[in-house]
Amino acid sequence: NAGVTQTPKFRILKIGQSMTLQCTQDMNHNYMYWYRQDPGMGLKLIYYSVGAGITDKGEVPNGYNVSRSTTEDFPLRLELAAPSQTSVYFCASSSGLYATNEKLFFGSGTQLSVL
Amino acid sequence: AQTVTQSQPEMSVQEAETVTLSCTYDTSENNYYLFWYKQPPSRQMILVIRQEAYKQQNATENRFSVNFQKAAKSFSLKISDSQLGDTAMYFCAFLYPNTGNQFYFGTGTSLTVIP
């Protein structure tokens, strides 16, 4: 009963380095999302996907890239990390079936620091 | 643009007392869903309660209930008989099915339950 699995939980990057945050879900959900959470700012949508092969930008996509080659996986790529990308990142998924108690299922989050 | 406003950054309540967290939103949509999520110090995002905009009856889940005023675009959360475990950040969120199933979040209210 894994739900949404997100790795790593913590990471420290140097400015200019790159990394990929992994996210996988085992609920056969169509929709997947990446959010970042900054203190006092709530959750901001970075990218989302409505199904395998389809991705779209959210509110704050600059500096990030995503791919959705399978229904299960939705990795987030950070290229040329900057201090402004220091944040907590959440992956989430939803079924898209409104009649069946639609809600977001969240991963456990990644604390990323760029120094 | 869809906006969500939580005007109370921090609140506190005595154990066993009742507290109400406020949330307002701005939308031209007629079909949407409303949520309150709880984020304890563990960082995990936990769904507290869900409300469909087309339902007039306010949702309740044990000690948690909402006051949904559609015309006023208000969606407040009432926590009765507050417990120490209710100490957390609370986020109001909205789902607009017609915008790629995107969820929009407020900036959060940090609630502290005082023993």
Interface residues (C-beta under 8 A of the other chain):
Chain A: Y31 Y33 Y35 G40 M41 G42 L43 K44 L45 Y48 V50 D56 G58 V88 F90 A92 S94 G96 Y98 N101 E102 K103 L104 F106 S108 G109
Chain B: V4 Q6 P9 Y33 F35 Y37 R43 Q44 M45 L47 R50 F91 A93 L95 P97 G100 N101 Q102 F103 Y104 F105 G106 T107 G108
